[in-house]
Amino acid sequence: MNLLSAFPGKRYVVLKIKDPKVRQQADCLGMGEGEDVYCIARKDNGPVILGRGGQMVAVGGEIARGIQIAPWRARKK
């Protein structure tokens, strides 16, 4: 599923980011591939507002289509 399918109030893990420039920016913000993010708000075709570590980022609709996510699952100890 892509980022436009995210529901506000749910946590997700970022699986893949297609655009290399977007991938680099996400890595710098701590929201790169393999990281968990929290969907704060979403409009139908973007933007999607994500949170992580007290930081919020708005992602436009076109960019959100290129970001693959999956529901977050707690890791067992």
PyMOL Python script that loads the backbone (N, CA, C, O; Angstrom):
from pymol import cmd

cmd.read_pdbstr("""\
ATOM      1  N   MET A   1       0.844  -1.173   0.000  1.00  0.00           N
ATOM      2  CA  MET A   1       0.000   0.000   0.000  1.00  0.00           C
ATOM      3  C   MET A   1       0.889   1.235   0.000  1.00  0.00           C
ATOM      4  O   MET A   1       2.008   1.210   0.511  1.00  0.00           O
ATOM      5  N   ASN A   2       0.373   2.316  -0.582  1.00  0.00           N
ATOM      6  CA  ASN A   2       1.186   3.531  -0.583  1.00  0.00           C
ATOM      7  C   ASN A   2       0.726   4.484   0.516  1.00  0.00           C
ATOM      8  O   ASN A   2      -0.280   4.243   1.184  1.00  0.00           O
ATOM      9  N   LEU A   3       1.458   5.543   0.689  1.00  0.00           N
ATOM     10  CA  LEU A   3       1.230   6.472   1.790  1.00  0.00           C
ATOM     11  C   LEU A   3      -0.153   7.123   1.732  1.00  0.00           C
ATOM     12  O   LEU A   3      -0.686   7.516   2.770  1.00  0.00           O
ATOM     13  N   LEU A   4      -0.741   7.245   0.550  1.00  0.00           N
ATOM     14  CA  LEU A   4      -2.079   7.833   0.436  1.00  0.00           C
ATOM     15  C   LEU A   4      -3.150   6.941   1.062  1.00  0.00           C
ATOM     16  O   LEU A   4      -4.277   7.389   1.275  1.00  0.00           O
ATOM     17  N   SER A   5      -2.814   5.686   1.358  1.00  0.00           N
ATOM     18  CA  SER A   5      -3.754   4.758   1.983  1.00  0.00           C
ATOM     19  C   SER A   5      -3.682   4.781   3.508  1.00  0.00           C
ATOM     20  O   SER A   5      -4.438   4.076   4.176  1.00  0.00           O
ATOM     21  N   ALA A   6      -2.789   5.577   4.051  1.00  0.00           N
ATOM     22  CA  ALA A   6      -2.601   5.630   5.504  1.00  0.00           C
ATOM     23  C   ALA A   6      -3.816   6.248   6.197  1.00  0.00           C
ATOM     24  O   ALA A   6      -4.445   7.166   5.671  1.00  0.00           O
ATOM     25  N   PHE A   7      -4.133   5.734   7.377  1.00  0.00           N
ATOM     26  CA  PHE A   7      -5.225   6.264   8.186  1.00  0.00           C
ATOM     27  C   PHE A   7      -4.651   7.098   9.332  1.00  0.00           C
ATOM     28  O   PHE A   7      -3.715   6.661  10.002  1.00  0.00           O
ATOM     29  N   PRO A   8      -5.193   8.278   9.562  1.00  0.00           N
ATOM     30  CA  PRO A   8      -4.739   9.090  10.693  1.00  0.00           C
ATOM     31  C   PRO A   8      -4.897   8.333  12.011  1.00  0.00           C
ATOM     32  O   PRO A   8      -5.901   7.662  12.250  1.00  0.00           O
ATOM     33  N   GLY A   9      -3.877   8.461  12.855  1.00  0.00           N
ATOM     34  CA  GLY A   9      -3.902   7.803  14.154  1.00  0.00           C
ATOM     35  C   GLY A   9      -3.236   6.433  14.151  1.00  0.00           C
ATOM     36  O   GLY A   9      -3.159   5.786  15.196  1.00  0.00           O
ATOM     37  N   LYS A  10      -2.756   5.982  13.003  1.00  0.00           N
ATOM     38  CA  LYS A  10      -2.123   4.658  12.899  1.00  0.00           C
ATOM     39  C   LYS A  10      -0.631   4.801  12.639  1.00  0.00           C
ATOM     40  O   LYS A  10      -0.167   5.798  12.086  1.00  0.00           O
ATOM     41  N   ARG A  11       0.121   3.756  13.061  1.00  0.00           N
ATOM     42  CA  ARG A  11       1.571   3.718  12.814  1.00  0.00           C
ATOM     43  C   ARG A  11       1.865   2.784  11.647  1.00  0.00           C
ATOM     44  O   ARG A  11       1.181   1.780  11.445  1.00  0.00           O
ATOM     45  N   TYR A  12       2.897   3.135  10.885  1.00  0.00           N
ATOM     46  CA  TYR A  12       3.297   2.368   9.716  1.00  0.00           C
ATOM     47  C   TYR A  12       4.816   2.270   9.660  1.00  0.00           C
ATOM     48  O   TYR A  12       5.531   3.044  10.296  1.00  0.00           O
ATOM     49  N   VAL A  13       5.288   1.306   8.888  1.00  0.00           N
ATOM     50  CA  VAL A  13       6.720   1.206   8.604  1.00  0.00           C
ATOM     51  C   VAL A  13       6.908   1.527   7.123  1.00  0.00           C
ATOM     52  O   VAL A  13       6.144   1.064   6.276  1.00  0.00           O
ATOM     53  N   VAL A  14       7.930   2.320   6.819  1.00  0.00           N
ATOM     54  CA  VAL A  14       8.229   2.693   5.439  1.00  0.00           C
ATOM     55  C   VAL A  14       8.993   1.527   4.801  1.00  0.00           C
ATOM     56  O   VAL A  14      10.059   1.136   5.274  1.00  0.00           O
ATOM     57  N   LEU A  15       8.431   0.983   3.724  1.00  0.00           N
ATOM     58  CA  LEU A  15       9.060  -0.150   3.052  1.00  0.00           C
ATOM     59  C   LEU A  15       9.988   0.280   1.922  1.00  0.00           C
ATOM     60  O   LEU A  15      11.117  -0.199   1.828  1.00  0.00           O
ATOM     61  N   LYS A  16       9.515   1.183   1.065  1.00  0.00           N
ATOM     62  CA  LYS A  16      10.294   1.578  -0.106  1.00  0.00           C
ATOM     63  C   LYS A  16       9.919   2.990  -0.525  1.00  0.00           C
ATOM     64  O   LYS A  16       8.750   3.374  -0.490  1.00  0.00           O
ATOM     65  N   ILE A  17      10.930   3.757  -0.921  1.00  0.00           N
ATOM     66  CA  ILE A  17      10.728   5.101  -1.453  1.00  0.00           C
ATOM     67  C   ILE A  17      11.338   5.110  -2.849  1.00  0.00           C
ATOM     68  O   ILE A  17      12.546   4.934  -3.005  1.00  0.00           O
ATOM     69  N   LYS A  18      10.501   5.316  -3.862  1.00  0.00           N
ATOM     70  CA  LYS A  18      10.948   5.218  -5.256  1.00  0.00           C
ATOM     71  C   LYS A  18      11.966   6.282  -5.659  1.00  0.00           C
ATOM     72  O   LYS A  18      13.023   5.959  -6.201  1.00  0.00           O
ATOM     73  N   ASP A  19      11.653   7.530  -5.398  1.00  0.00           N
ATOM     74  CA  ASP A  19      12.491   8.649  -5.838  1.00  0.00           C
ATOM     75  C   ASP A  19      13.739   8.769  -4.960  1.00  0.00           C
ATOM     76  O   ASP A  19      13.626   8.916  -3.743  1.00  0.00           O
ATOM     77  N   PRO A  20      14.938   8.707  -5.571  1.00  0.00           N
ATOM     78  CA  PRO A  20      16.170   8.780  -4.776  1.00  0.00           C
ATOM     79  C   PRO A  20      16.329  10.086  -3.990  1.00  0.00           C
ATOM     80  O   PRO A  20      16.871  10.073  -2.884  1.00  0.00           O
ATOM     81  N   LYS A  21      15.867  11.208  -4.542  1.00  0.00           N
ATOM     82  CA  LYS A  21      15.972  12.490  -3.834  1.00  0.00           C
ATOM     83  C   LYS A  21      15.051  12.503  -2.618  1.00  0.00           C
ATOM     84  O   LYS A  21      15.427  12.985  -1.550  1.00  0.00           O
ATOM     85  N   VAL A  22      13.849  11.973  -2.789  1.00  0.00           N
ATOM     86  CA  VAL A  22      12.908  11.896  -1.672  1.00  0.00           C
ATOM     87  C   VAL A  22      13.440  10.935  -0.617  1.00  0.00           C
ATOM     88  O   VAL A  22      13.304  11.186   0.580  1.00  0.00           O
ATOM     89  N   ARG A  23      14.051   9.829  -1.063  1.00  0.00           N
ATOM     90  CA  ARG A  23      14.633   8.849  -0.141  1.00  0.00           C
ATOM     91  C   ARG A  23      15.710   9.512   0.709  1.00  0.00           C
ATOM     92  O   ARG A  23      15.767   9.291   1.919  1.00  0.00           O
ATOM     93  N   GLN A  24      16.563  10.321   0.088  1.00  0.00           N
ATOM     94  CA  GLN A  24      17.634  10.993   0.815  1.00  0.00           C
ATOM     95  C   GLN A  24      17.064  11.984   1.838  1.00  0.00           C
ATOM     96  O   GLN A  24      17.539  12.050   2.971  1.00  0.00           O
ATOM     97  N   GLN A  25      16.049  12.749   1.437  1.00  0.00           N
ATOM     98  CA  GLN A  25      15.431  13.700   2.363  1.00  0.00           C
ATOM     99  C   GLN A  25      14.782  12.973   3.539  1.00  0.00           C
ATOM    100  O   GLN A  25      14.898  13.402   4.687  1.00  0.00           O
ATOM    101  N   ALA A  26      14.099  11.871   3.240  1.00  0.00           N
ATOM    102  CA  ALA A  26      13.445  11.093   4.300  1.00  0.00           C
ATOM    103  C   ALA A  26      14.478  10.535   5.269  1.00  0.00           C
ATOM    104  O   ALA A  26      14.255  10.541   6.479  1.00  0.00           O
ATOM    105  N   ASP A  27      15.600  10.054   4.756  1.00  0.00           N
ATOM    106  CA  ASP A  27      16.671   9.547   5.615  1.00  0.00           C
ATOM    107  C   ASP A  27      17.186  10.641   6.548  1.00  0.00           C
ATOM    108  O   ASP A  27      17.429  10.396   7.730  1.00  0.00           O
ATOM    109  N   CYS A  28      17.350  11.846   6.011  1.00  0.00           N
ATOM    110  CA  CYS A  28      17.842  12.959   6.828  1.00  0.00           C
ATOM    111  C   CYS A  28      16.862  13.338   7.933  1.00  0.00           C
ATOM    112  O   CYS A  28      17.265  13.859   8.973  1.00  0.00           O
ATOM    113  N   LEU A  29      15.570  13.076   7.709  1.00  0.00           N
ATOM    114  CA  LEU A  29      14.541  13.398   8.691  1.00  0.00           C
ATOM    115  C   LEU A  29      14.237  12.236   9.625  1.00  0.00           C
ATOM    116  O   LEU A  29      13.380  12.346  10.501  1.00  0.00           O
ATOM    117  N   GLY A  30      14.946  11.115   9.436  1.00  0.00           N
ATOM    118  CA  GLY A  30      14.709   9.941  10.270  1.00  0.00           C
ATOM    119  C   GLY A  30      13.455   9.187   9.887  1.00  0.00           C
ATOM    120  O   GLY A  30      12.913   8.429  10.692  1.00  0.00           O
ATOM    121  N   MET A  31      12.984   9.388   8.657  1.00  0.00           N
ATOM    122  CA  MET A  31      11.757   8.747   8.184  1.00  0.00           C
ATOM    123  C   MET A  31      12.024   7.910   6.941  1.00  0.00           C
ATOM    124  O   MET A  31      11.150   7.773   6.085  1.00  0.00           O
ATOM    125  N   GLY A  32      13.220   7.351   6.836  1.00  0.00           N
ATOM    126  CA  GLY A  32      13.604   6.574   5.666  1.00  0.00           C
ATOM    127  C   GLY A  32      13.068   5.156   5.699  1.00  0.00           C
ATOM    128  O   GLY A  32      12.283   4.788   6.572  1.00  0.00           O
ATOM    129  N   GLU A  33      13.509   4.369   4.729  1.00  0.00           N
ATOM    130  CA  GLU A  33      13.078   2.980   4.615  1.00  0.00           C
ATOM    131  C   GLU A  33      13.429   2.205   5.881  1.00  0.00           C
ATOM    132  O   GLU A  33      14.545   2.298   6.391  1.00  0.00           O
ATOM    133  N   GLY A  34      12.455   1.437   6.381  1.00  0.00           N
ATOM    134  CA  GLY A  34      12.656   0.647   7.579  1.00  0.00           C
ATOM    135  C   GLY A  34      12.247   1.352   8.867  1.00  0.00           C
ATOM    136  O   GLY A  34      12.185   0.723   9.923  1.00  0.00           O
ATOM    137  N   GLU A  35      11.970   2.645   8.791  1.00  0.00           N
ATOM    138  CA  GLU A  35      11.589   3.414   9.983  1.00  0.00           C
ATOM    139  C   GLU A  35      10.075   3.387  10.184  1.00  0.00           C
ATOM    140  O   GLU A  35       9.315   3.242   9.226  1.00  0.00           O
ATOM    141  N   ASP A  36       9.648   3.528  11.436  1.00  0.00           N
ATOM    142  CA  ASP A  36       8.218   3.612  11.696  1.00  0.00           C
ATOM    143  C   ASP A  36       7.801   5.076  11.779  1.00  0.00           C
ATOM    144  O   ASP A  36       8.515   5.914  12.329  1.00  0.00           O
ATOM    145  N   VAL A  37       6.631   5.361  11.221  1.00  0.00           N
ATOM    146  CA  VAL A  37       6.094   6.722  11.200  1.00  0.00           C
ATOM    147  C   VAL A  37       4.637   6.675  11.659  1.00  0.00           C
ATOM    148  O   VAL A  37       4.005   5.619  11.657  1.00  0.00           O
ATOM    149  N   TYR A  38       4.127   7.816  12.044  1.00  0.00           N
ATOM    150  CA  TYR A  38       2.776   7.942  12.562  1.00  0.00           C
ATOM    151  C   TYR A  38       2.000   8.872  11.637  1.00  0.00           C
ATOM    152  O   TYR A  38       2.444   9.991  11.383  1.00  0.00           O
ATOM    153  N   CYS A  39       0.849   8.433  11.130  1.00  0.00           N
ATOM    154  CA  CYS A  39       0.027   9.282  10.274  1.00  0.00           C
ATOM    155  C   CYS A  39      -0.804  10.202  11.163  1.00  0.00           C
ATOM    156  O   CYS A  39      -1.640   9.738  11.938  1.00  0.00           O
ATOM    157  N   ILE A  40      -0.573  11.494  11.047  1.00  0.00           N
ATOM    158  CA  ILE A  40      -1.286  12.480  11.849  1.00  0.00           C
ATOM    159  C   ILE A  40      -2.566  12.926  11.145  1.00  0.00           C
ATOM    160  O   ILE A  40      -3.623  13.013  11.771  1.00  0.00           O
ATOM    161  N   ALA A  41      -2.472  13.208   9.840  1.00  0.00           N
ATOM    162  CA  ALA A  41      -3.632  13.651   9.068  1.00  0.00           C
ATOM    163  C   ALA A  41      -3.413  13.313   7.599  1.00  0.00           C
ATOM    164  O   ALA A  41      -2.286  13.115   7.146  1.00  0.00           O
ATOM    165  N   ARG A  42      -4.535  13.252   6.862  1.00  0.00           N
ATOM    166  CA  ARG A  42      -4.439  12.945   5.432  1.00  0.00           C
ATOM    167  C   ARG A  42      -5.654  13.503   4.716  1.00  0.00           C
ATOM    168  O   ARG A  42      -6.784  13.368   5.185  1.00  0.00           O
ATOM    169  N   LYS A  43      -5.412  14.128   3.580  1.00  0.00           N
ATOM    170  CA  LYS A  43      -6.491  14.529   2.675  1.00  0.00           C
ATOM    171  C   LYS A  43      -6.590  13.435   1.616  1.00  0.00           C
ATOM    172  O   LYS A  43      -5.672  12.625   1.487  1.00  0.00           O
ATOM    173  N   ASP A  44      -7.681  13.397   0.858  1.00  0.00           N
ATOM    174  CA  ASP A  44      -7.900  12.313  -0.103  1.00  0.00           C
ATOM    175  C   ASP A  44      -6.751  12.114  -1.089  1.00  0.00           C
ATOM    176  O   ASP A  44      -6.304  10.984  -1.284  1.00  0.00           O
ATOM    177  N   ASN A  45      -6.272  13.172  -1.707  1.00  0.00           N
ATOM    178  CA  ASN A  45      -5.175  13.056  -2.674  1.00  0.00           C
ATOM    179  C   ASN A  45      -3.917  13.748  -2.189  1.00  0.00           C
ATOM    180  O   ASN A  45      -3.122  14.232  -2.995  1.00  0.00           O
ATOM    181  N   GLY A  46      -3.733  13.798  -0.895  1.00  0.00           N
ATOM    182  CA  GLY A  46      -2.562  14.427  -0.309  1.00  0.00           C
ATOM    183  C   GLY A  46      -2.927  15.816   0.147  1.00  0.00           C
ATOM    184  O   GLY A  46      -3.973  16.317  -0.268  1.00  0.00           O
ATOM    185  N   PRO A  47      -2.146  16.466   0.964  1.00  0.00           N
ATOM    186  CA  PRO A  47      -0.941  15.937   1.585  1.00  0.00           C
ATOM    187  C   PRO A  47      -1.235  14.980   2.737  1.00  0.00           C
ATOM    188  O   PRO A  47      -2.339  14.939   3.280  1.00  0.00           O
ATOM    189  N   VAL A  48      -0.205  14.216   3.085  1.00  0.00           N
ATOM    190  CA  VAL A  48      -0.246  13.331   4.241  1.00  0.00           C
ATOM    191  C   VAL A  48       0.719  13.916   5.260  1.00  0.00           C
ATOM    192  O   VAL A  48       1.870  14.202   4.931  1.00  0.00           O
ATOM    193  N   ILE A  49       0.264  14.094   6.490  1.00  0.00           N
ATOM    194  CA  ILE A  49       1.131  14.641   7.533  1.00  0.00           C
ATOM    195  C   ILE A  49       1.600  13.487   8.406  1.00  0.00           C
ATOM    196  O   ILE A  49       0.798  12.785   9.023  1.00  0.00           O
ATOM    197  N   LEU A  50       2.917  13.304   8.446  1.00  0.00           N
ATOM    198  CA  LEU A  50       3.546  12.220   9.191  1.00  0.00           C
ATOM    199  C   LEU A  50       4.280  12.770  10.397  1.00  0.00           C
ATOM    200  O   LEU A  50       4.727  13.917  10.396  1.00  0.00           O
ATOM    201  N   GLY A  51       4.400  11.955  11.415  1.00  0.00           N
ATOM    202  CA  GLY A  51       5.159  12.338  12.588  1.00  0.00           C
ATOM    203  C   GLY A  51       6.135  11.245  12.980  1.00  0.00           C
ATOM    204  O   GLY A  51       5.899  10.059  12.752  1.00  0.00           O
ATOM    205  N   ARG A  52       7.237  11.678  13.576  1.00  0.00           N
ATOM    206  CA  ARG A  52       8.231  10.749  14.120  1.00  0.00           C
ATOM    207  C   ARG A  52       9.135  11.531  15.053  1.00  0.00           C
ATOM    208  O   ARG A  52       9.699  12.555  14.666  1.00  0.00           O
ATOM    209  N   GLY A  53       9.273  11.057  16.271  1.00  0.00           N
ATOM    210  CA  GLY A  53      10.180  11.689  17.228  1.00  0.00           C
ATOM    211  C   GLY A  53       9.875  13.153  17.496  1.00  0.00           C
ATOM    212  O   GLY A  53      10.798  13.954  17.645  1.00  0.00           O
ATOM    213  N   GLY A  54       8.592  13.523  17.561  1.00  0.00           N
ATOM    214  CA  GLY A  54       8.228  14.898  17.836  1.00  0.00           C
ATOM    215  C   GLY A  54       8.316  15.824  16.643  1.00  0.00           C
ATOM    216  O   GLY A  54       8.134  17.033  16.785  1.00  0.00           O
ATOM    217  N   GLN A  55       8.592  15.282  15.475  1.00  0.00           N
ATOM    218  CA  GLN A  55       8.737  16.073  14.255  1.00  0.00           C
ATOM    219  C   GLN A  55       7.591  15.749  13.309  1.00  0.00           C
ATOM    220  O   GLN A  55       7.186  14.591  13.208  1.00  0.00           O
ATOM    221  N   MET A  56       7.062  16.750  12.616  1.00  0.00           N
ATOM    222  CA  MET A  56       5.995  16.531  11.644  1.00  0.00           C
ATOM    223  C   MET A  56       6.460  16.956  10.257  1.00  0.00           C
ATOM    224  O   MET A  56       7.181  17.942  10.102  1.00  0.00           O
ATOM    225  N   VAL A  57       6.029  16.187   9.244  1.00  0.00           N
ATOM    226  CA  VAL A  57       6.380  16.477   7.858  1.00  0.00           C
ATOM    227  C   VAL A  57       5.134  16.281   7.004  1.00  0.00           C
ATOM    228  O   VAL A  57       4.430  15.282   7.153  1.00  0.00           O
ATOM    229  N   ALA A  58       4.858  17.229   6.108  1.00  0.00           N
ATOM    230  CA  ALA A  58       3.761  17.093   5.161  1.00  0.00           C
ATOM    231  C   ALA A  58       4.329  16.556   3.846  1.00  0.00           C
ATOM    232  O   ALA A  58       5.308  17.085   3.320  1.00  0.00           O
ATOM    233  N   VAL A  59       3.704  15.503   3.326  1.00  0.00           N
ATOM    234  CA  VAL A  59       4.138  14.879   2.076  1.00  0.00           C
ATOM    235  C   VAL A  59       3.022  15.069   1.055  1.00  0.00           C
ATOM    236  O   VAL A  59       1.883  14.665   1.291  1.00  0.00           O
ATOM    237  N   GLY A  60       3.350  15.689  -0.087  1.00  0.00           N
ATOM    238  CA  GLY A  60       2.367  15.923  -1.138  1.00  0.00           C
ATOM    239  C   GLY A  60       1.877  14.629  -1.776  1.00  0.00           C
ATOM    240  O   GLY A  60       2.511  13.582  -1.643  1.00  0.00           O
ATOM    241  N   GLY A  61       0.747  14.708  -2.469  1.00  0.00           N
ATOM    242  CA  GLY A  61       0.106  13.538  -3.051  1.00  0.00           C
ATOM    243  C   GLY A  61       0.976  12.767  -4.035  1.00  0.00           C
ATOM    244  O   GLY A  61       1.039  11.540  -3.968  1.00  0.00           O
ATOM    245  N   GLU A  62       1.642  13.459  -4.938  1.00  0.00           N
ATOM    246  CA  GLU A  62       2.477  12.773  -5.940  1.00  0.00           C
ATOM    247  C   GLU A  62       3.625  12.013  -5.284  1.00  0.00           C
ATOM    248  O   GLU A  62       3.925  10.879  -5.660  1.00  0.00           O
ATOM    249  N   ILE A  63       4.253  12.635  -4.318  1.00  0.00           N
ATOM    250  CA  ILE A  63       5.361  11.980  -3.607  1.00  0.00           C
ATOM    251  C   ILE A  63       4.827  10.825  -2.777  1.00  0.00           C
ATOM    252  O   ILE A  63       5.452   9.766  -2.712  1.00  0.00           O
ATOM    253  N   ALA A  64       3.671  11.018  -2.137  1.00  0.00           N
ATOM    254  CA  ALA A  64       3.076   9.979  -1.291  1.00  0.00           C
ATOM    255  C   ALA A  64       2.768   8.709  -2.085  1.00  0.00           C
ATOM    256  O   ALA A  64       2.851   7.607  -1.545  1.00  0.00           O
ATOM    257  N   ARG A  65       2.412   8.857  -3.369  1.00  0.00           N
ATOM    258  CA  ARG A  65       2.137   7.681  -4.209  1.00  0.00           C
ATOM    259  C   ARG A  65       3.386   6.818  -4.399  1.00  0.00           C
ATOM    260  O   ARG A  65       3.273   5.613  -4.621  1.00  0.00           O
ATOM    261  N   GLY A  66       4.561   7.415  -4.315  1.00  0.00           N
ATOM    262  CA  GLY A  66       5.810   6.702  -4.527  1.00  0.00           C
ATOM    263  C   GLY A  66       6.428   6.138  -3.259  1.00  0.00           C
ATOM    264  O   GLY A  66       7.554   5.640  -3.290  1.00  0.00           O
ATOM    265  N   ILE A  67       5.710   6.208  -2.143  1.00  0.00           N
ATOM    266  CA  ILE A  67       6.222   5.702  -0.866  1.00  0.00           C
ATOM    267  C   ILE A  67       5.367   4.516  -0.435  1.00  0.00           C
ATOM    268  O   ILE A  67       4.172   4.665  -0.179  1.00  0.00           O
ATOM    269  N   GLN A  68       5.979   3.351  -0.356  1.00  0.00           N
ATOM    270  CA  GLN A  68       5.272   2.134   0.045  1.00  0.00           C
ATOM    271  C   GLN A  68       5.388   1.948   1.549  1.00  0.00           C
ATOM    272  O   GLN A  68       6.465   2.096   2.126  1.00  0.00           O
ATOM    273  N   ILE A  69       4.247   1.617   2.184  1.00  0.00           N
ATOM    274  CA  ILE A  69       4.212   1.428   3.635  1.00  0.00           C
ATOM    275  C   ILE A  69       3.500   0.126   3.979  1.00  0.00           C
ATOM    276  O   ILE A  69       2.843  -0.480   3.134  1.00  0.00           O
ATOM    277  N   ALA A  70       3.639  -0.287   5.216  1.00  0.00           N
ATOM    278  CA  ALA A  70       2.918  -1.438   5.755  1.00  0.00           C
ATOM    279  C   ALA A  70       2.550  -1.113   7.195  1.00  0.00           C
ATOM    280  O   ALA A  70       3.239  -0.330   7.849  1.00  0.00           O
ATOM    281  N   PRO A  71       1.462  -1.710   7.698  1.00  0.00           N
ATOM    282  CA  PRO A  71       1.103  -1.466   9.104  1.00  0.00           C
ATOM    283  C   PRO A  71       2.259  -1.844  10.027  1.00  0.00           C
ATOM    284  O   PRO A  71       2.941  -2.846   9.815  1.00  0.00           O
ATOM    285  N   TRP A  72       2.460  -1.032  11.038  1.00  0.00           N
ATOM    286  CA  TRP A  72       3.545  -1.257  12.012  1.00  0.00           C
ATOM    287  C   TRP A  72       3.142  -2.369  12.956  1.00  0.00           C
ATOM    288  O   TRP A  72       1.994  -2.440  13.395  1.00  0.00           O
ATOM    289  N   ARG A  73       4.075  -3.221  13.262  1.00  0.00           N
ATOM    290  CA  ARG A  73       3.847  -4.302  14.232  1.00  0.00           C
ATOM    291  C   ARG A  73       4.938  -4.223  15.289  1.00  0.00           C
ATOM    292  O   ARG A  73       6.119  -4.079  14.975  1.00  0.00           O
ATOM    293  N   ALA A  74       4.526  -4.319  16.538  1.00  0.00           N
ATOM    294  CA  ALA A  74       5.499  -4.281  17.634  1.00  0.00           C
ATOM    295  C   ALA A  74       6.410  -5.486  17.553  1.00  0.00           C
ATOM    296  O   ALA A  74       5.959  -6.595  17.268  1.00  0.00           O
ATOM    297  N   ARG A  75       7.678  -5.274  17.799  1.00  0.00           N
ATOM    298  CA  ARG A  75       8.659  -6.362  17.785  1.00  0.00           C
ATOM    299  C   ARG A  75       8.638  -7.085  19.103  1.00  0.00           C
ATOM    300  O   ARG A  75       8.552  -6.470  20.166  1.00  0.00           O
ATOM    301  N   LYS A  76       8.718  -8.399  19.028  1.00  0.00           N
ATOM    302  CA  LYS A  76       8.766  -9.206  20.254  1.00  0.00           C
ATOM    303  C   LYS A  76      10.168  -9.188  20.824  1.00  0.00           C
ATOM    304  O   LYS A  76      11.151  -9.201  20.082  1.00  0.00           O
ATOM    305  N   LYS A  77      10.256  -9.158  22.138  1.00  0.00           N
ATOM    306  CA  LYS A  77      11.577  -9.123  22.791  1.00  0.00           C
ATOM    307  C   LYS A  77      12.099 -10.504  23.015  1.00  0.00           C
ATOM    308  O   LYS A  77      13.194 -10.670  23.553  1.00  0.00           O
TER     309      LYS A  77
END
""", "prot")
cmd.dss("prot")
cmd.show_as("cartoon", "prot")
cmd.util.cbc("prot")
cmd.orient("prot")
